[in-house]
Amino acid sequence: MDSQSQTDPTFRTSRLYTRMSAAEVRRQLLAQKGYTDDELPCAATINTKLNDMGYHLRAVQKSRPQKKRQTPMPFL
């Protein structure tokens, strides 16, 4: 989780944010660490544990197209 985390962009808090969902954390534990499905708790429990450890999961913000600003008309 540490490699996927980032600090609060305003630096007002010491929270760590990550772009991985709790379900993705569970999938990676299964794939990379070799846990079985029965050994790991459900994604909701993993989410609670991550919050207790100081990680706050946040949805990835999708990019939005920028609005075209109208330039002011020159006064004649």
Number of C-alpha atoms within 10 A of each C-alpha: 13 9 6 10 16 14 14 12 10 7 8 8 9 11 16 19 20 19 16 15 17 19 14 12 16 18 16 13 15 15 11 8 9 9 14 10 12 7 8 14 10 13 16 11 12 17 19 13 13 16 14 10 10 12 21 17 17 11 10 10 7 6 6 6 6 6 6 6 6 6 6 6 6 5 4 3
